[in-house]
Amino acid sequence: MRIRRSLPIVLAVLLVAAAVALVVVLRKHAPPEAARLLPGADGFVYIDLQWMRRANLAGELPPVSHDPEYEQFIQATGFQFERDLEEVAVAVHYPPVVDRSVADQATEPRYSEVFVGKIEGERLRAYLKKISSSVESYRAVDIYAIPLEGRTVRVAILGVDTVAASNHPDPQVIQGIVERSRKLASPFGGPALLRQHYQRIPIASLAWAIFKVDPSASVMASSVVNWSFLFSKPAVVVASVRYLRAVHFRASAITESEAEAKRVTEQVGAFLNLFHTAEGTVGTSGPDPDVKAVFDSLKVEQQSERAVLTATIPVGFIRKVVAEGPAVTLSPPAPPPNPEPKPPRLKKRRLKGVKPH
């Protein structure tokens, strides 16, 4: 009798445990929550800066100067991007196809971003309110409209550590981000393009990108990237970076057919041959070992309907690039190198026959 009574309880516990385990597994393979908040778009980029700092990929960074506007932002909000930003997810909105008969069309991409980091909410709200032209409340969240370079950037503070921004002309884009942030996070959420291809991102990637390629779109060729030299037909590119004792880069071009994948593979292979040729002609004493390791690791191969490019970048190479970059100090700017010459100083000369006054 006791066994019969306890059996339903045991089954209920097992079902709950199985459901929890399923949610954990799904969330493990789901895009980060910051990316799932983004609207539908033509491309997505995600960077986990927190784990990059823990891996110490770049070593000790040189000092960075702050322009006056950024310095004012730091003083007003207490937020410093290079120190306090932990995650950033970006959605890229390609502009519509240009109609030459219509004037004043948008010919540049627009962006929507979700930032995760250490923020001071009250100070940030005061700053946004000060620089915004208007403030709209949507689902108890203030959306600040900030005029910037002929566009309107809308910013919303979603939580204690999350901020969203978008310069898309449609206000419903930022409202959609607010709407999704107020719902229970779901591993099945996120834009369609992201859900479709995120499974191709390797586990533990520190940064990744997923974006459409349409070489036939003239507006894309003029304002985003001109892909016509590499792609002849639409494709989707999935790129990722992860750290396993070295930085492993992988980019897959998902094409419409094996023939197109073969053509792209051959095209990229031709560029790699040029790189190897250039490497062999750099200096008589041989290239830097880290640079040589990068060139030697470059590899492209065809996998059915995909062209896959891989590379392994030593940490030493990244640190050398950062260390050898131009060091910028926080001191005031130096005077111009070629100041305007001053007129020569004329000495007074006494003329004969003329008495000085």
LINKALIN-V679440 format. One record per pair of residues at least 24 apart in sequence whose ideal C-beta (glycine too) atoms are under 10 Angstrom apart, sorted by the first residue. I is the first residue (numbers start at 1). J is the second residue. D is the distance in whole Angstrom. If there is no record, write none. Layout:
I_J_D + I_J_D
This chain:
22_187_9 + 23_186_9 + 23_187_7 + 24_187_9 + 25_187_9 + 26_186_9 + 26_187_4 + 26_188_7 + 27_185_8 + 27_186_9 + 27_187_5 + 28_187_8 + 28_203_8 + 29_187_8 + 29_198_8 + 29_199_7 + 29_201_9 + 29_203_8 + 30_185_9 + 30_186_8 + 30_187_4 + 30_188_7 + 30_189_8 + 30_190_8 + 30_194_10 + 30_195_9 + 30_198_7 + 30_199_10 + 31_89_8 + 31_187_9 + 31_189_8 + 31_190_5 + 31_191_9 + 31_194_6 + 31_195_8 + 31_197_10 + 31_198_5 + 31_199_10 + 31_201_8 + 31_208_9 + 31_210_9 + 32_87_7 + 32_89_7 + 32_114_9 + 32_116_9 + 32_190_9 + 32_198_10 + 32_208_10 + 33_87_9 + 33_89_9 + 33_114_9 + 33_116_8 + 33_162_9 + 33_180_10 + 33_181_9 + 33_185_5 + 33_186_10 + 33_187_9 + 33_189_9 + 33_190_9 + 34_86_9 + 34_87_5 + 34_88_7 + 34_89_4 + 34_90_10 + 34_113_9 + 34_114_4 + 34_115_8 + 34_116_5 + 34_158_10 + 34_162_7 + 34_164_9 + 34_181_10 + 35_87_9 + 35_88_10 + 35_89_4 + 35_90_9 + 35_91_9 + 35_114_7 + 35_189_10 + 35_190_6 + 35_191_8 + 35_194_6 + 35_198_8 + 35_208_9 + 35_210_9 + 36_89_9 + 36_114_9 + 36_180_7 + 36_181_10 + 36_185_7 + 36_186_8 + 36_187_8 + 36_188_9 + 36_189_5 + 36_190_4 + 36_191_8 + 36_194_8 + 36_195_9 + 36_198_10 + 37_89_7 + 37_91_9 + 37_112_9 + 37_114_5 + 37_116_10 + 37_158_8 + 37_162_8 + 37_164_7 + 37_176_9 + 37_177_5 + 37_178_9 + 37_179_10 + 37_180_5 + 37_181_6 + 37_183_10 + 37_185_9 + 37_189_8 + 37_190_8 + 37_191_10 + 38_89_6 + 38_90_8 + 38_91_4 + 38_92_10 + 38_112_6 + 38_113_8 + 38_114_6 + 38_164_9 + 38_166_9 + 38_173_10 + 38_176_9 + 38_177_7 + 38_180_9 + 38_190_7 + 38_191_6 + 38_194_7 + 39_91_6 + 39_93_8 + 39_112_6 + 39_164_10 + 39_166_8 + 39_168_8 + 39_170_9 + 39_172_9 + 39_173_5 + 39_174_9 + 39_175_10 + 39_176_5 + 39_177_6 + 39_180_9 + 39_191_7 + 40_91_8 + 40_93_9 + 40_112_10 + 40_173_9 + 40_176_9 + 40_190_9 + 40_191_4 + 40_192_6 + 40_193_7 + 40_194_9 + 41_90_9 + 41_91_4 + 41_92_6 + 41_93_5 + 41_94_8 + 41_109_9 + 41_110_9 + 41_111_9 + 41_112_7 + 41_168_9 + 41_173_9 + 41_191_6 + 41_192_10 + 41_193_7 + 41_194_9 + 41_210_10 + 41_211_9 + 41_212_9 + 42_91_8 + 42_92_6 + 42_93_6 + 42_94_4 + 42_95_10 + 42_109_8 + 42_191_10 + 42_193_8 + 42_210_10 + 42_211_6 + 42_212_5 + 42_213_9 + 42_214_8 + 42_217_10 + 42_220_9 + 42_224_9 + 43_90_8 + 43_91_7 + 43_92_4 + 43_93_8 + 43_94_8 + 43_109_8 + 43_111_10 + 43_193_8 + 43_194_10 + 43_209_7 + 43_210_7 + 43_211_3 + 43_212_6 + 43_213_9 + 43_224_9 + 43_236_10 + 43_237_9 + 44_89_7 + 44_90_7 + 44_91_6 + 44_92_7 + 44_112_10 + 44_190_9 + 44_191_7 + 44_193_7 + 44_194_5 + 44_197_9 + 44_198_9 + 44_208_8 + 44_209_7 + 44_210_5 + 44_211_7 + 45_88_8 + 45_89_7 + 45_90_4 + 45_91_8 + 45_92_7 + 45_111_9 + 45_113_9 + 45_207_8 + 45_208_8 + 45_209_5 + 45_210_8 + 45_211_8 + 45_239_9 + 46_87_7 + 46_88_7 + 46_89_5 + 46_90_8 + 46_114_9 + 46_194_9 + 46_198_10 + 46_201_9 + 46_205_8 + 46_206_9 + 46_207_7 + 46_208_6 + 46_209_8 + 46_210_9 + 46_240_10 + 47_85_9 + 47_86_10 + 47_87_7 + 47_88_5 + 47_89_8 + 47_90_8 + 47_205_10 + 47_206_7 + 47_207_4 + 47_208_8 + 47_209_9 + 47_241_9 + 48_86_8 + 48_87_6 + 48_88_9 + 48_89_10 + 48_116_9 + 48_204_9 + 48_205_8 + 48_206_5 + 48_207_7 + 48_208_9 + 48_241_10 + 49_81_9 + 49_82_9 + 49_83_10 + 49_84_10 + 49_85_6 + 49_86_6 + 49_87_7 + 49_88_7 + 49_116_9 + 49_117_8 + 49_206_9 + 49_207_9 + 50_85_9 + 50_86_4 + 50_87_7 + 50_116_9 + 50_117_9 + 50_206_9 + 51_86_9 + 51_87_9 + 51_204_8 + 51_205_10 + 51_206_5 + 51_207_10 + 51_242_10 + 51_243_8 + 52_86_10 + 52_206_5 + 52_207_8 + 52_241_9 + 52_243_8 + 52_247_10 + 53_82_10 + 53_83_9 + 53_86_9 + 54_206_10 + 54_243_10 + 55_206_7 + 55_242_10 + 55_243_5 + 55_247_9 + 55_315_8 + 56_243_10 + 56_315_8 + 56_319_9 + 57_206_8 + 57_241_10 + 57_243_7 + 57_246_10 + 57_247_7 + 57_313_9 + 57_315_6 + 57_318_6 + 57_319_8 + 57_322_9 + 58_315_9 + 58_318_6 + 58_319_6 + 58_321_8 + 58_322_5 + 58_323_9 + 59_315_8 + 59_316_9 + 59_318_8 + 59_319_4 + 59_320_9 + 59_322_6 + 59_323_7 + 60_319_8 + 60_322_9 + 60_323_8 + 61_319_10 + 61_322_6 + 61_323_9 + 61_325_10 + 62_322_7 + 62_323_7 + 62_324_10 + 62_325_7 + 62_326_8 + 62_327_4 + 62_328_7 + 62_329_9 + 63_327_7 + 63_328_6 + 63_329_6 + 63_330_6 + 63_331_10 + 64_327_9 + 64_328_6 + 64_329_9 + 64_330_8 + 65_327_10 + 65_328_4 + 65_329_7 + 65_330_6 + 65_331_8 + 65_332_10 + 65_333_9 + 66_328_10 + 66_330_7 + 71_330_10 + 72_127_9 + 72_131_10 + 73_124_10 + 73_127_7 + 73_131_9 + 75_123_10 + 75_127_10 + 76_123_7 + 76_124_8 + 76_126_7 + 76_127_4 + 76_128_10 + 76_130_8 + 76_131_9 + 77_119_7 + 77_120_7 + 77_121_10 + 77_122_10 + 77_123_5 + 77_124_5 + 77_125_9 + 77_126_8 + 77_127_5 + 77_128_9 + 78_118_9 + 78_119_8 + 78_120_5 + 78_123_6 + 78_124_8 + 78_127_10 + 79_115_9 + 79_117_7 + 79_118_7 + 79_119_6 + 79_120_7 + 79_123_8 + 79_124_7 + 79_127_9 + 79_163_9 + 80_117_9 + 80_118_9 + 81_115_9 + 81_117_8 + 83_117_9 + 83_118_8 + 84_115_10 + 84_117_5 + 84_118_4 + 84_119_7 + 84_120_9 + 84_161_10 + 85_115_6 + 85_116_8 + 85_117_4 + 85_118_8 + 85_119_10 + 85_163_10 + 86_115_9 + 86_116_5 + 86_117_5 + 86_118_7 + 86_161_8 + 87_114_8 + 87_115_7 + 87_116_4 + 87_117_7 + 87_161_9 + 87_162_9 + 88_113_6 + 88_114_7 + 88_115_5 + 88_116_7 + 88_117_9 + 88_207_10 + 89_113_7 + 89_114_5 + 89_115_8 + 89_116_8 + 89_164_10 + 89_194_10 + 90_114_8 + 90_115_10 + 90_165_10 + 90_209_9 + 91_166_8 + 91_168_9 + 91_173_9 + 91_177_9 + 91_191_7 + 91_193_10 + 91_194_9 + 91_211_10 + 92_209_9 + 92_210_10 + 92_211_6 + 92_212_9 + 92_224_8 + 93_166_9 + 93_167_9 + 93_168_6 + 93_169_10 + 93_170_9 + 93_173_8 + 94_211_9 + 94_212_8 + 94_214_8 + 94_217_7 + 94_219_7 + 94_220_6 + 94_223_8 + 94_224_6 + 95_217_9 + 95_219_5 + 95_220_8 + 95_222_9 + 95_223_6 + 95_224_8 + 96_217_9 + 96_219_7 + 97_214_10 + 97_216_10 + 97_217_6 + 97_218_7 + 97_219_6 + 97_220_9 + 98_217_9 + 98_218_7 + 98_219_5 + 98_222_8 + 98_223_9 + 99_219_10 + 100_218_10 + 105_219_9 + 106_151_9 + 106_168_10 + 106_169_7 + 106_219_9 + 106_223_9 + 107_218_10 + 107_219_6 + 107_222_7 + 107_223_5 + 108_151_9 + 108_167_10 + 108_219_9 + 108_222_9 + 108_223_5 + 108_224_8 + 109_167_10 + 109_168_10 + 109_219_9 + 109_220_9 + 109_223_6 + 109_224_6 + 109_225_10 + 110_151_8 + 110_166_7 + 110_167_5 + 110_168_5 + 110_169_7 + 110_170_9 + 110_173_8 + 111_153_9 + 111_165_8 + 111_166_7 + 111_167_6 + 111_168_8 + 112_154_9 + 112_164_7 + 112_165_7 + 112_166_4 + 112_167_8 + 112_168_6 + 112_173_6 + 112_174_7 + 112_176_9 + 112_177_7 + 113_153_10 + 113_155_10 + 113_163_8 + 113_164_7 + 113_165_5 + 113_166_7 + 113_167_9 + 113_177_9 + 114_156_10 + 114_158_8 + 114_162_7 + 114_163_7 + 114_164_5 + 114_165_8 + 114_166_10 + 114_177_7 + 114_180_10 + 114_181_9 + 115_155_10 + 115_158_10 + 115_161_9 + 115_162_7 + 115_163_5 + 115_164_8 + 115_165_7 + 116_158_9 + 116_159_9 + 116_161_6 + 116_162_5 + 116_163_8 + 117_161_6 + 117_162_8 + 117_163_8 + 118_160_9 + 118_161_7 + 119_157_8 + 119_159_9 + 119_160_7 + 119_161_6 + 119_162_8 + 119_163_7 + 120_160_10 + 121_157_6 + 121_159_9 + 121_160_7 + 121_161_9 + 121_163_9 + 124_155_9 + 124_157_6 + 124_163_7 + 125_157_7 + 128_155_6 + 128_156_9 + 128_157_8 + 128_163_9 + 131_155_10 + 136_171_8 + 136_174_9 + 136_175_9 + 138_171_9 + 138_172_10 + 138_174_8 + 138_175_5 + 138_178_6 + 138_179_8 + 138_182_10 + 139_175_8 + 139_178_6 + 139_179_7 + 139_181_9 + 139_182_6 + 140_178_9 + 140_182_9 + 141_174_10 + 141_175_9 + 141_177_10 + 141_178_5 + 141_179_10 + 141_181_8 + 141_182_8 + 142_178_10 + 143_171_8 + 143_174_6 + 143_175_7 + 143_177_10 + 143_178_7 + 144_174_10 + 145_171_8 + 145_174_9 + 154_178_10 + 156_181_8 + 158_182_9 + 193_236_8 + 196_236_8 + 196_254_10 + 197_236_6 + 197_237_9 + 197_238_5 + 197_252_9 + 197_254_8 + 198_238_9 + 199_238_10 + 200_236_9 + 200_238_5 + 200_239_10 + 200_240_8 + 200_250_9 + 200_252_6 + 200_254_8 + 200_306_9 + 201_238_7 + 201_239_9 + 201_240_5 + 201_242_9 + 201_250_9 + 201_252_10 + 202_240_6 + 202_241_9 + 202_242_6 + 202_244_10 + 202_248_8 + 202_250_7 + 203_240_10 + 203_242_8 + 204_240_10 + 204_242_5 + 204_243_8 + 204_244_8 + 205_239_10 + 205_240_4 + 205_241_6 + 205_242_4 + 205_243_9 + 205_248_9 + 205_250_9 + 206_240_9 + 206_241_6 + 206_242_6 + 206_243_6 + 206_247_8 + 206_248_10 + 207_239_9 + 207_240_7 + 207_241_5 + 207_242_8 + 207_243_10 + 207_247_10 + 207_249_10 + 208_238_7 + 208_239_6 + 208_240_4 + 208_241_7 + 208_242_9 + 208_250_9 + 209_237_7 + 209_238_7 + 209_239_5 + 209_240_8 + 209_241_9 + 209_251_9 + 210_236_7 + 210_237_7 + 210_238_5 + 210_239_8 + 210_240_9 + 210_254_10 + 211_235_10 + 211_236_7 + 211_237_6 + 211_238_9 + 211_239_9 + 212_236_6 + 212_237_8 + 213_237_6 + 213_253_8 + 213_254_10 + 213_255_9 + 227_253_10 + 229_267_8 + 229_271_10 + 230_263_9 + 230_264_6 + 230_267_6 + 230_268_7 + 230_271_9 + 230_307_9 + 231_255_8 + 231_260_8 + 231_263_9 + 231_264_7 + 231_267_9 + 231_307_10 + 232_260_7 + 232_263_7 + 232_264_9 + 232_267_10 + 233_257_8 + 233_259_10 + 233_260_5 + 233_263_9 + 233_264_9 + 234_260_10 + 235_260_7 + 235_261_9 + 235_264_8 + 235_305_9 + 235_306_9 + 235_307_9 + 236_306_10 + 237_307_10 + 237_309_10 + 238_306_9 + 238_308_10 + 239_309_9 + 241_311_10 + 241_313_9 + 243_313_10 + 243_315_8 + 244_312_9 + 245_312_10 + 245_314_9 + 245_315_8 + 246_293_9 + 246_294_10 + 246_297_9 + 246_311_10 + 246_312_5 + 246_313_6 + 246_314_5 + 246_315_6 + 246_316_9 + 246_317_9 + 246_318_9 + 247_294_10 + 247_311_9 + 247_312_7 + 247_313_4 + 247_314_8 + 247_315_7 + 247_317_8 + 247_318_7 + 248_297_9 + 248_310_7 + 248_311_8 + 248_312_6 + 248_313_8 + 249_294_10 + 249_297_9 + 249_298_9 + 249_309_8 + 249_310_7 + 249_311_5 + 249_312_8 + 249_313_6 + 250_308_7 + 250_309_7 + 250_310_5 + 250_311_8 + 250_312_10 + 251_300_9 + 251_307_9 + 251_308_7 + 251_309_5 + 251_310_8 + 251_311_9 + 252_303_8 + 252_306_5 + 252_307_7 + 252_308_5 + 252_309_8 + 252_310_9 + 253_300_10 + 253_302_10 + 253_305_9 + 253_306_6 + 253_307_4 + 253_308_8 + 253_309_8 + 254_303_10 + 254_304_10 + 254_305_7 + 254_306_5 + 254_307_9 + 254_308_10 + 255_302_10 + 255_304_10 + 255_305_5 + 255_306_7 + 255_307_7 + 256_305_7 + 257_304_10 + 257_305_6 + 258_302_8 + 258_303_10 + 258_304_6 + 258_305_5 + 258_306_9 + 259_305_9 + 260_305_8 + 260_307_9 + 261_301_10 + 261_302_5 + 261_303_8 + 261_304_7 + 261_305_5 + 261_306_6 + 261_307_5 + 261_308_9 + 262_302_6 + 262_305_10 + 262_307_8 + 263_302_10 + 263_307_9 + 264_300_9 + 264_302_8 + 264_306_9 + 264_307_4 + 264_309_10 + 265_300_6 + 265_301_7 + 265_302_4 + 265_303_9 + 265_306_9 + 265_307_4 + 265_308_8 + 265_309_9 + 266_300_9 + 266_302_9 + 266_307_9 + 267_300_9 + 267_307_8 + 268_298_9 + 268_299_10 + 268_300_5 + 268_301_10 + 268_307_6 + 268_308_10 + 268_309_6 + 269_298_10 + 269_299_9 + 269_300_5 + 269_301_9 + 269_302_10 + 269_307_9 + 269_309_10 + 270_300_10 + 271_298_9 + 271_300_9 + 271_309_10 + 272_298_5 + 272_299_8 + 272_300_6 + 272_309_8 + 272_311_10 + 288_316_9 + 288_317_8 + 288_320_8 + 289_314_8 + 289_316_8 + 289_317_9 + 290_314_5 + 290_315_9 + 290_316_5 + 290_317_4 + 290_318_9 + 290_319_9 + 290_320_6 + 290_321_9 + 291_316_10 + 291_317_7 + 291_320_9 + 291_321_10 + 292_317_10 + 293_317_7 + 294_318_10
